[in-house]
Amino acid sequence: MPWTPPPWPSRRNLLAGAAGAAGAALLTGCSEGRAPDGGTGVPLERRMRETAVRDSERLLERYDATAAAHPSLAGRLTPLRASVAAHAAAFSPAGAAVRVPSGSPSPSSSPSGAAAAGGSATPAEPAPPVPAEPAAALTALADAERRLSETRTIDLAGAPGELARLLASVAACGAVHAHLLTSTPGAKP
């Protein structure tokens, strides 16, 4: 009796086809209608790194503003802020200096992925003021961490290999920061 293939594709064939389609999309360099370098002459990876550094610096400014408005939270924010400063340094192109704000609140903007995705950077908007209640201030900071984490996750699709791994790692760290900022320290689960 001759063998007849099943009427539907096997899981292996579906996975192979999906992997092939994803690989083909990556190889064709989908750029959503933009030139590969965005018409700026600056390589995509460098632009993405510079945007990631700027976004991390803006987040550092938000940490500083929150700690200045609520000194009782400074101890809780210090290790998270140090981690964000390390992210800024990690994204910095080799040999470039990273401006890490230290303790002085200044106007900043909430993180935006428009420039990270290859668009042009927009002027910074003033950050919303730090809420008067400590719990609300932590929630606002957690929201900023969450937004930046989501932006970096989206940016993974267009990032070159090593930068994509770094974006993934930092996005995961940002998600953890958001959780830590909104959890109650010392509480039992």
Buried (B, 14 or more C-beta within 10 A) or exposed (E): EEEEEEEEEEEEEEEEEEEEEEEEEEEEEEEEEBEEBBEEEEBBBBBBBBBBBBBBBBBBBBBBBBBBBBEEBBEBBEEBBEBBBBBBBBBBEEEEEBEBBEEEBEEBBBBBBEBBBBBEEEEBEEBBEBBEEBEEBBBBBBBBBBBBBBBBBBBBEBBEEEBBEBBBEBBEBBBEBBEBBBEEEEEEE
